[in-house]
Amino acid sequence: MNEPRVLVFAYHDVGYECLELLLDRGVNVVAVFTHPDNPNEHVWFKSVAGLAQARGTPVHTPGNVNTPEWIARIRALRPDLIFSFYYRNLISQEILNLPHLGAYNMHGSLLPKYRGRAPINWAVLRGETETGATLHAMVQRPDAGDIVDQERVSIGPEETARDVFVKVTAAARTVLARQLDNLLNGRAPRRGQDESQATYFGGRKPEDGRIDWRHDARRVFNLIRAVTHPYPGAFTDVGGRRFYIWWAAPKPGARGRCGEVIASSPLTVGCGNGALEVKEWQWQDDAAPRRGDDHGISIGTVLGAPGPSQAKTGASA
């Protein structure tokens, strides 16, 4: 019997680790589809393209795999099994229908919760204490297909989204290793998702890091740790200048008006409930983040204001 022909769509660290596992296990990966790195993005993760090229696997980086030309080329590859590991673009149903062993995606949450984009950042922002990696069948609706397997990971109260991403990446590799033989032999277990438990979140933009000081101190802190390095960061406006807060901590017992600076050494800001002590900060035109008290913000200064969408909805940035 011929080895199954496996086609991989992958990007980011999860893509790298899962592709590396397939190649290390001698899986017949006929091609890898990935993305060219965006020059406007801080690329802090491993290169799927580099790994595939180093291992002699054909690499393709089309802007859209769903054109008639690319669908024809993918059909010519005769895939028996398709994987998507943090590939950022939707893959058409016409492509997903090609492999007789199915098409499967690795998602960075415990589905059916946190479907959609940036699931780890959202989980940290919303104060979750656990998340994980889920391998599921791909269907037309994003992240809605039958679950094959999951691996849970904890989220510590001071862990950043990157800290959690490292754990989810390891969990993704564990799930794939556990189910790979089943997938290659067409025996993968499947169970439907409970739609009553499903939640969906959209992608995040740098502007979504704007701090709303009306929120309680823990909620503001959760935003900061969800978007701190290597992500674009949480920020507020001070006298028309943008001020990034890369790290902070709720300050027990301190209180003040929303956004009001109640101490300058260390910089402490009132929230809707409690206050936040700023530990690492950066003015927008600074070359690098800084610690210390030379921020130049005096007691009584009121930081920031809600963005337009927040003012209308009260939603978290």
Helices and strands as residue ranges (DSSP letters): E 6-10, H 12-24, E 29-33, H 48-54, E 59-60, H 68-76, E 81-85, H 93-96, E 103-107, E 115-116, H 119-125, E 130-137, E 147-154, H 161-184, G 195-197, E 200-201, G 206-209, H 217-227, E 234-238, E 241-250, E 261-264, E 267-270, E 275-283, H 308-313
